[in-house]
Amino acid sequence: MPRIRPDAIFLDIDGTILRSDHSLSERVSSAIHRLSDAGTLVCLATGRSWEALKPLYDKLELAGPTVCYNGAMIVEGPEGRVASEQDMNEEVARTVIVEARLR
């Protein structure tokens, strides 16, 4: 049976590809490089900001889009050009803060 290679893969960062000490194992790094070398677009998805993610992105030598802030921002390429950004308006933010404090 032939192996099927995905066109793209989105990887979570914390607790998924990074260890609990926030380090990246050589095994995971190697697997990501093999996927990329085989033509799979490797993308990261995280709650982190682009600035916090950039060193890992560079270490993995990625070129694809990245999902930041749990989907509120999508950046493209190593330069981090913002492709999409969804801000929360002030009224919604205040409502969320009030609700969070009640719980």
C-alpha positions as CSV (number, residue, x, y, z in Angstrom):
1,M,0.0,0.0,0.0
2,P,1.5,3.4,-1.0
3,R,2.2,6.0,1.6
4,I,0.0,9.0,1.5
5,R,1.8,12.4,2.1
6,P,-0.4,15.2,3.4
7,D,-0.3,18.5,1.5
8,A,-0.2,20.4,4.7
9,I,0.0,19.8,8.4
10,F,-0.7,22.2,11.3
11,L,1.1,21.5,14.5
12,D,0.3,22.8,18.0
13,I,3.3,24.0,20.0
14,D,3.1,23.8,23.8
15,G,2.5,20.3,25.1
16,T,2.5,18.9,21.6
17,I,5.8,19.4,19.7
18,L,7.6,21.0,22.6
19,R,8.5,19.2,25.8
20,S,7.2,20.4,29.2
21,D,10.5,22.4,29.6
22,H,9.7,24.1,26.2
23,S,12.6,22.3,24.4
24,L,12.3,20.7,21.0
25,S,13.6,17.1,20.8
26,E,15.9,16.1,17.9
27,R,13.4,13.4,16.9
28,V,10.5,15.9,16.5
29,S,12.7,18.4,14.7
30,S,14.0,15.7,12.3
31,A,10.4,14.5,11.6
32,I,9.3,18.1,10.8
33,H,12.3,18.5,8.5
34,R,11.5,15.3,6.7
35,L,7.9,16.3,6.2
36,S,9.0,19.7,4.8
37,D,11.7,18.1,2.6
38,A,9.0,15.7,1.2
39,G,6.9,18.7,0.1
40,T,4.4,18.9,3.0
41,L,3.6,22.4,4.0
42,V,4.4,22.5,7.8
43,C,2.5,25.2,9.7
44,L,2.5,26.0,13.4
45,A,-0.7,26.8,15.4
46,T,-0.4,28.3,18.8
47,G,-1.8,30.7,21.4
48,R,1.5,32.5,21.4
49,S,2.4,35.7,19.6
50,W,4.4,35.7,16.4
51,E,7.3,37.3,18.2
52,A,7.4,34.5,20.8
53,L,7.1,31.9,18.1
54,K,9.6,33.3,15.6
55,P,12.8,31.6,17.1
56,L,11.2,28.2,16.8
57,Y,9.8,28.9,13.4
58,D,13.4,29.9,12.3
59,K,14.9,26.8,14.0
60,L,12.6,24.5,12.1
61,E,13.3,26.5,8.8
62,L,9.6,26.8,8.0
63,A,8.1,28.9,5.3
64,G,4.4,28.4,5.6
65,P,1.7,30.4,7.4
66,T,1.4,30.4,11.2
67,V,-1.7,30.6,13.3
68,C,-1.1,32.8,16.3
69,Y,-3.2,34.0,19.3
70,N,-5.4,30.9,19.1
71,G,-6.5,31.8,15.6
72,A,-6.9,35.6,16.1
73,M,-3.9,36.2,13.8
74,I,-2.4,34.4,10.8
75,V,1.0,35.4,9.6
76,E,2.7,34.3,6.4
77,G,6.3,33.4,5.8
78,P,9.5,34.0,7.8
79,E,9.0,37.8,7.7
80,G,5.7,37.4,9.6
81,R,3.5,39.4,7.3
82,V,0.0,39.6,8.8
83,A,-2.4,37.8,6.5
84,S,-5.5,38.0,8.8
85,E,-6.2,39.5,12.1
86,Q,-9.4,39.5,14.2
87,D,-9.4,41.9,17.1
88,M,-11.9,41.8,19.9
89,N,-13.8,45.0,20.3
90,E,-13.8,46.8,23.6
91,E,-17.4,46.1,24.5
92,V,-16.9,42.3,24.0
93,A,-13.6,42.4,25.9
94,R,-15.2,44.1,28.9
95,T,-18.1,41.6,28.9
96,V,-15.6,38.7,28.8
97,I,-13.7,40.2,31.7
98,V,-16.8,40.6,33.8
99,E,-18.0,37.1,33.1
100,A,-14.5,35.6,33.9
101,R,-14.4,37.4,37.2
102,L,-17.8,36.0,38.1
103,R,-16.6,32.4,37.7
